[in-house]
Amino acid sequence: MTRNPGRQRSGEEGLSRHILPNAGTMVGVCTTLIGLVKIVEGRIGPSHVDEAAALTAILFLASAIASYLSIRLAAESGLAIRLERCADIAFVLGLISLSVIAILFAYETI
């Protein structure tokens, strides 16, 4: 399959169309985690997991916004390509952050 040489990565072929729904889902996962931690804090005592999850949710929100704007802009736009790259980086950082939070919470570090 050959690509149209005038077409950049954004748009129908771009990563943004995959990042946007998944980033929205991950914001929901972080919100659920915050709620569950708030319920459990009564038994285990205070922790910082909810604060870390809230910061991670902001990363996923930034990823969702950047990917949405990338989709809305023209596919050939340099700004759309940069926004898509930012969305990708923020999404991966959010995934790494959520994984680190899970590991630290499992070992009762935070």
FENDAFEN-V120915 format. One record per residue. N is the residue number from 1. RES is the residue in one letter. BURIAL is # if it has 16 or more other ideal C-beta (glycine too) atoms within 10 Angstrom, else .. Layout:
N;RES;BURIAL, N;RES;BURIAL
//
This chain:
1;M;., 2;T;., 3;R;., 4;N;., 5;P;., 6;G;., 7;R;., 8;Q;#, 9;R;., 10;S;#, 11;G;#, 12;E;., 13;E;., 14;G;#, 15;L;#, 16;S;#, 17;R;., 18;H;., 19;I;#, 20;L;#, 21;P;., 22;N;#, 23;A;#, 24;G;., 25;T;., 26;M;#, 27;V;#, 28;G;., 29;V;., 30;C;#, 31;T;., 32;T;., 33;L;#, 34;I;#, 35;G;., 36;L;., 37;V;#, 38;K;., 39;I;., 40;V;., 41;E;., 42;G;., 43;R;., 44;I;., 45;G;., 46;P;., 47;S;#, 48;H;., 49;V;#, 50;D;#, 51;E;., 52;A;#, 53;A;#, 54;A;., 55;L;., 56;T;#, 57;A;#, 58;I;., 59;L;#, 60;F;#, 61;L;#, 62;A;#, 63;S;#, 64;A;#, 65;I;#, 66;A;#, 67;S;#, 68;Y;#, 69;L;#, 70;S;#, 71;I;#, 72;R;., 73;L;#, 74;A;., 75;A;#, 76;E;., 77;S;., 78;G;., 79;L;., 80;A;#, 81;I;#, 82;R;., 83;L;#, 84;E;#, 85;R;#, 86;C;#, 87;A;#, 88;D;#, 89;I;., 90;A;#, 91;F;#, 92;V;., 93;L;., 94;G;#, 95;L;#, 96;I;., 97;S;#, 98;L;#, 99;S;., 100;V;., 101;I;#, 102;A;., 103;I;., 104;L;., 105;F;#, 106;A;., 107;Y;., 108;E;., 109;T;., 110;I;.
//
